[in-house]
Amino acid sequence: MQSLYNQMLGRLVTLGIIPDAEAKEVKDGLQNYLDAVEQKKQSSAVPLPNVQPSDFPVIQQGNTAQAPSGSNTQMAQALNLFSKGGIVSAKKSF
């Protein structure tokens, strides 16, 4: 965004619409504004809380057919996803 303003100011000075001193004033004011916005963003950042690691079990990834829990189809049947419109039973209808 700042480069766009700089290009516009440069074009206005080149065309002689505004004097160079006025363009420098506007450029300095814009830089001060952008610096203030950046400082406000940094000071208003909320720090993340410290949390304890969880004890959730690790889910096996990769080939689930060889996993002790069975295949995805068996898992979907066990969770009754076929009749509840889950991902497994999603179909495109026209």
Secondary structure by P-SEA (a helix, b strand, c coil): caaaaaaaaaaaaaaccccaaaaaaaaaaaaaaaaaaaaaaaaabbbbbbbcccccbbbbcccccccccccaaaaaaaaccccccccccccccc
